[in-house]
């Protein structure tokens, strides 16, 4: 044990004889080249860990270099801890690659302020799932991060970043390192393993949210065990050897190699072009600034770069249009569900012209353009309108006082009760043989449940 450098949580787990702690320590020591003494008592169920990866720090070469000055904190008093440095780097990686656009998605969570609706988004969208995991991960590591990131704000120079107590305890190191540089190197890798365990816990909570149907973001204390952030290190003449489970390598590449990404992009571009061109062939009512109104065949795109854009600014519906560049160099804005296109010298002029012509085309062509429906028709659930109204009133009150963060626990509890009331009412309706119109409602249950959400 005097040769090993280990996390403090592993020491505590071995002292209280946590299940599997001694076996993990012996197996990891063997991977580092330290044999288990034959004179010791044999340990049952000892398995050599195979899911380990080794990192070697060239400490001797680093000693030959000029020592770098420690990075000073925002107030210039003390250097920033390695754990905070790793957290900032991983948070930047999460925002840019693992959960891009998470700030906008979390802003939509705050605007909705409905745990049931948020859970529905998380269950149906990968982007929302990654954003919710980023929310849980950040709050589990940095207390008060919501005041800095949602809305996104720059850190004041005089502010000092703090970490939660559980993360600080998981990053504590026991054992003697060869020098300060090697110890700092170990602290970087220990923080990487610990923050990776918190990320996996955040993903597990996100999956539970999608399964339960009720989003909860109040209690974000990581439910990790000692084995989730276990690692082992040993000082050797060549440097420091670091051993950690492969599961700690959580920052996997979000995409494949560049050539494969390019091939996928070309395939999607070709599919989009074929979809547009199959529907756009034939004669089309055309308008241009120079030629006015005339009827010509659909203009052939100069390449496969076809954009699908929302045509905003119209009072009826929310139609879509295609935007591409023709062979003659002019840009074409083509209505998606009608034979109407506009030619212009720039994309903005083409879209603006299509927006103007869309209001005139029904009078000129004689046929109204097919606007998509504003929203699908929703069949009301056979639930007491009083209970639903009380729940919506509670959500509106929380939104009015901006209590997305402060009232998170009450939101989750109220949403769970409301969801349970819906399930009970649905079971009662089926058991009592309610007709299709849903006229029969258990009035007593509705009156009893209405007080739960006020």
NUNU-536750 format. One record per residue (C-alpha): x, y, z. Coordinates in steps of 0.2 Angstrom, whole numbers, always signed. Layout:
N
PT    c1    c2    c3
PT     X     Y     Z
...
This chain:
454
PT    c1    c2    c3
PT    +0    +0    +0
PT   +15   +12    +3
PT   +18   +11   -16
PT    +1   +15   -21
PT    -8   +32   -24
PT   -27   +30   -23
PT   -43   +41   -20
PT   -48   +44    -2
PT   -65   +36    -6
PT   -56   +19   -10
PT   -48   +20    +7
PT   -64   +22   +16
PT   -73    +8    +6
PT   -59    -4   +11
PT   -60    +2   +29
PT   -78    -2   +30
PT   -76   -18   +20
PT   -87   -12    +6
PT   -92   -26    -6
PT   -79   -29   -19
PT   -67   -15   -13
PT   -53   -27    -8
PT   -55   -37   -24
PT   -54   -22   -35
PT   -39   -15   -25
PT   -30   -32   -28
PT   -34   -34   -46
PT   -29   -16   -50
PT   -13   -18   -41
PT    -9   -33   -51
PT   -12   -23   -67
PT    +1   -11   -60
PT   +13   -25   -58
PT   +12   -27   -39
PT    +9   -46   -36
PT    -2   -51   -22
PT    +9   -59    -8
PT    +7   -78    -7
PT    +8   -78   +12
PT    -8   -68   +13
PT   -25   -75   +15
PT   -33   -80    -2
PT   -47   -69    -7
PT   -62   -77   -14
PT   -70   -72   -31
PT   -54   -63   -36
PT   -55   -57   -54
PT   -41   -48   -63
PT   -49   -32   -70
PT   -48   -32   -88
PT   -57   -16   -91
PT   -42    -5   -87
PT   -32    +8   -96
PT   -15   +15   -92
PT    -8   +33   -93
PT   +10   +36   -91
PT   +17   +54   -86
PT   +35   +58   -91
PT   +39   +66   -75
PT   +58   +65   -78
PT   +56   +74   -95
PT   +45   +87   -87
PT   +58   +91   -73
PT   +70   +96   -87
PT   +58  +109   -93
PT   +56  +126   -86
PT   +43  +126   -72
PT   +27  +134   -77
PT   +19  +147   -65
PT    +3  +141   -57
PT   -13  +149   -64
PT   -19  +162   -53
PT   -37  +164   -48
PT   -49  +178   -53
PT   -44  +188   -37
PT   -25  +184   -39
PT   -24  +177   -22
PT   -22  +158   -25
PT   -21  +147   -40
PT   -36  +138   -48
PT   -37  +120   -42
PT   -35  +106   -55
PT   -52  +100   -52
PT   -60  +116   -58
PT   -48  +117   -73
PT   -54  +100   -78
PT   -72  +104   -75
PT   -71  +120   -86
PT   -63  +110  -100
PT   -76   +96   -99
PT   -90  +108   -98
PT   -84  +117  -114
PT   -83  +100  -122
PT  -101   +96  -117
PT  -108  +113  -123
PT   -99  +112  -140
PT  -100   +93  -144
PT  -110   +82  -133
PT  -125   +94  -130
PT  -124  +108  -143
PT  -137  +121  -141
PT  -141  +115  -123
PT  -143  +133  -117
PT  -158  +136  -129
PT  -166  +120  -124
PT  -164  +123  -106
PT  -172  +140  -109
PT  -187  +132  -117
PT  -188  +121  -101
PT  -188  +136   -90
PT  -201  +144  -101
PT  -213  +129  -100
PT  -210  +126   -82
PT  -220  +110   -83
PT  -212   +94   -77
PT  -224   +83   -87
PT  -220   +93  -103
PT  -202   +93  -100
PT  -202   +74   -97
PT  -211   +72  -114
PT  -198   +82  -123
PT  -184   +72  -115
PT  -192   +55  -120
PT  -195   +61  -138
PT  -179   +71  -142
PT  -161   +66  -141
PT  -156   +85  -141
PT  -168   +88  -126
PT  -161   +72  -117
PT  -143   +78  -119
PT  -148   +96  -113
PT  -157   +89   -97
PT  -142   +78   -93
PT  -130   +93   -95
PT  -142  +103   -83
PT  -141   +89   -70
PT  -122   +86   -72
PT  -118  +105   -70
PT  -129  +107   -55
PT  -122   +92   -47
PT  -104   +99   -49
PT  -106  +118   -47
PT  -119  +125   -34
PT  -128  +140   -41
PT  -123  +137   -59
PT  -141  +141   -65
PT  -137  +159   -61
PT  -122  +159   -72
PT  -127  +148   -87
PT  -146  +150   -89
PT  -147  +163   -95
PT  -129  +163  -101
PT  -118  +176   -92
PT  -100  +179   -92
PT   -91  +175   -75
PT   -86  +190   -66
PT   -67  +192   -63
PT   -69  +193   -44
PT   -80  +178   -43
PT   -73  +161   -37
PT   -80  +145   -44
PT   -85  +133   -30
PT   -88  +114   -31
PT  -100  +103   -22
PT   -94   +94    -6
PT   -97   +77   -14
PT   -86   +81   -29
PT   -72   +88   -18
PT   -72   +72    -7
PT   -71   +61   -23
PT   -56   +70   -29
PT   -46   +69   -13
PT   -30   +59   -15
PT   -21   +48    -3
PT    -2   +43    -4
PT   +14   +51    -8
PT   +17   +57   -26
PT   +36   +59   -32
PT   +34   +78   -34
PT   +22   +92   -35
PT   +21   +91   -54
PT   +16   +72   -53
PT    +3   +75   -40
PT    -5   +89   -50
PT    -5   +77   -65
PT   -14   +64   -54
PT   -27   +77   -48
PT   -31   +81   -66
PT   -34   +62   -70
PT   -44   +60   -54
PT   -55   +74   -58
PT   -58   +67   -75
PT   -64   +50   -68
PT   -75   +58   -54
PT   -83   +70   -66
PT   -86   +56   -78
PT   -95   +46   -65
PT  -106   +61   -61
PT  -110   +62   -80
PT  -115   +44   -81
PT  -126   +47   -65
PT  -134   +62   -74
PT  -138   +51   -89
PT  -146   +38   -78
PT  -157   +51   -70
PT  -162   +58   -87
PT  -167   +40   -93
PT  -177   +38   -77
PT  -186   +55   -81
PT  -190   +49   -98
PT  -197   +32   -91
PT  -207   +40   -76
PT  -214   +54   -86
PT  -211   +67   -73
PT  -195   +78   -74
PT  -186   +82   -57
PT  -171   +93   -56
PT  -171   +99   -37
PT  -160   +85   -29
PT  -145   +83   -40
PT  -133   +75   -27
PT  -124   +62   -37
PT  -129   +44   -32
PT  -112   +37   -36
PT  -103   +23   -27
PT   -85   +22   -23
PT   -83   +10   -38
PT   -89   +23   -50
PT   -74   +34   -47
PT   -61   +22   -42
PT   -43   +23   -49
PT   -26   +18   -44
PT    -9   +25   -47
PT   +10   +20   -44
PT   +26   +30   -46
PT   +39   +21   -57
PT   +56   +26   -63
PT   +48   +30   -80
PT   +34   +41   -73
PT   +17   +39   -65
PT    +6   +25   -70
PT   -13   +28   -69
PT   -26   +14   -69
PT   -45   +18   -71
PT   -60    +8   -78
PT   -64   +10   -96
PT   -81   +17   -91
PT   -72   +33   -86
PT   -68   +37  -104
PT   -85   +46  -106
PT   -80   +59  -118
PT   -81   +48  -133
PT   -81   +56  -150
PT   -98   +62  -154
PT   -96   +59  -173
PT   -87   +46  -184
PT   -71   +51  -194
PT   -72   +66  -205
PT   -74   +56  -222
PT   -89   +46  -214
PT   -97   +62  -209
PT   -95   +70  -226
PT  -102   +54  -234
PT  -118   +55  -223
PT  -120   +74  -226
PT  -119   +70  -245
PT  -132   +57  -243
PT  -144   +68  -233
PT  -141   +82  -246
PT  -145   +70  -261
PT  -161   +64  -252
PT  -167   +81  -249
PT  -164   +86  -267
PT  -173   +71  -273
PT  -188   +75  -262
PT  -189   +93  -268
PT  -187   +89  -286
PT  -200   +75  -287
PT  -213   +87  -281
PT  -207  +102  -290
PT  -206   +96  -308
PT  -218  +103  -321
PT  -226  +120  -325
PT  -226  +133  -311
PT  -232  +150  -309
PT  -217  +161  -308
PT  -214  +179  -303
PT  -198  +190  -305
PT  -194  +208  -303
PT  -189  +209  -322
PT  -201  +198  -330
PT  -217  +199  -319
PT  -229  +185  -319
PT  -226  +170  -331
PT  -228  +152  -332
PT  -212  +141  -335
PT  -206  +124  -330
PT  -198  +122  -313
PT  -180  +129  -313
PT  -167  +116  -312
PT  -155  +118  -297
PT  -137  +122  -300
PT  -131  +109  -287
PT  -138   +98  -273
PT  -138  +112  -260
PT  -156  +114  -257
PT  -162  +122  -241
PT  -179  +119  -233
PT  -185  +135  -224
PT  -200  +141  -214
PT  -209  +155  -223
PT  -213  +168  -209
PT  -224  +183  -209
PT  -240  +175  -216
PT  -256  +176  -205
PT  -263  +159  -212
PT  -253  +144  -206
PT  -234  +141  -205
PT  -229  +136  -223
PT  -212  +130  -229
PT  -203  +134  -244
PT  -187  +128  -254
PT  -173  +139  -257
PT  -159  +135  -270
PT  -149  +143  -284
PT  -153  +140  -302
PT  -142  +137  -316
PT  -143  +155  -322
PT  -136  +161  -305
PT  -153  +168  -299
PT  -160  +161  -282
PT  -177  +152  -282
PT  -189  +152  -268
PT  -202  +139  -271
PT  -218  +136  -261
PT  -218  +118  -254
PT  -236  +114  -257
PT  -241  +124  -272
PT  -234  +128  -289
PT  -227  +145  -285
PT  -209  +151  -287
PT  -200  +168  -286
PT  -184  +172  -294
PT  -172  +185  -287
PT  -154  +190  -286
PT  -152  +186  -268
PT  -159  +173  -256
PT  -167  +187  -245
PT  -175  +195  -260
PT  -182  +178  -266
PT  -190  +174  -249
PT  -197  +192  -247
PT  -204  +191  -265
PT  -212  +174  -261
PT  -220  +181  -246
PT  -228  +195  -255
PT  -234  +184  -270
PT  -241  +171  -257
PT  -254  +184  -252
PT  -259  +188  -271
PT  -258  +171  -278
PT  -276  +165  -272
PT  -283  +180  -281
PT  -273  +178  -297
PT  -273  +159  -299
PT  -291  +157  -292
PT  -286  +143  -280
PT  -281  +145  -262
PT  -264  +139  -257
PT  -265  +124  -245
PT  -259  +130  -228
PT  -255  +117  -216
PT  -266  +115  -200
PT  -261  +126  -185
PT  -261  +112  -173
PT  -268   +94  -173
PT  -285   +92  -165
PT  -283   +86  -147
PT  -297   +75  -140
PT  -300   +80  -122
PT  -296   +67  -109
PT  -310   +61   -98
PT  -303   +69   -83
PT  -311   +82   -72
PT  -308   +99   -79
PT  -306  +106   -61
PT  -291   +96   -57
PT  -283  +100   -74
PT  -287  +119   -72
PT  -279  +118   -54
PT  -263  +111   -61
PT  -262  +123   -75
PT  -265  +137   -62
PT  -251  +131   -51
PT  -239  +130   -66
PT  -244  +148   -71
PT  -241  +155   -54
PT  -224  +147   -53
PT  -220  +154   -70
PT  -226  +171   -64
PT  -214  +172   -49
PT  -200  +164   -59
PT  -199  +149   -48
PT  -191  +136   -60
PT  -176  +134   -49
PT  -183  +138   -32
PT  -199  +128   -33
PT  -191  +113   -42
PT  -196  +101   -28
PT  -214  +107   -27
PT  -216  +106   -46
PT  -210   +88   -47
PT  -221   +83   -32
PT  -236   +92   -39
PT  -234   +85   -56
PT  -232   +67   -49
PT  -248   +69   -40
PT  -257   +76   -55
PT  -250   +61   -66
PT  -256   +49   -53
PT  -274   +57   -53
PT  -274   +55   -72
PT  -270   +37   -70
PT  -283   +34   -57
PT  -296   +43   -67
PT  -292   +33   -82
PT  -293   +16   -73
PT  -310   +22   -65
PT  -317   +26   -82
PT  -312    +9   -89
PT  -318    -1   -74
PT  -335    +8   -74
PT  -338    +6   -93
PT  -338   +24   -98
PT  -345   +27  -115
PT  -334   +34  -129
PT  -339   +52  -127
PT  -332   +52  -109
PT  -347   +60  -101
PT  -346   +49   -85
PT  -333   +56   -72
PT  -331   +51   -54
PT  -337   +68   -46
PT  -331   +63   -29
PT  -314   +59   -34
PT  -312   +75   -44
PT  -318   +85   -30
PT  -306   +76   -18
PT  -291   +78   -30
PT  -294   +96   -34
PT  -286  +102   -18
PT  -270   +93   -21
PT  -264  +106   -34
PT  -269  +122   -26
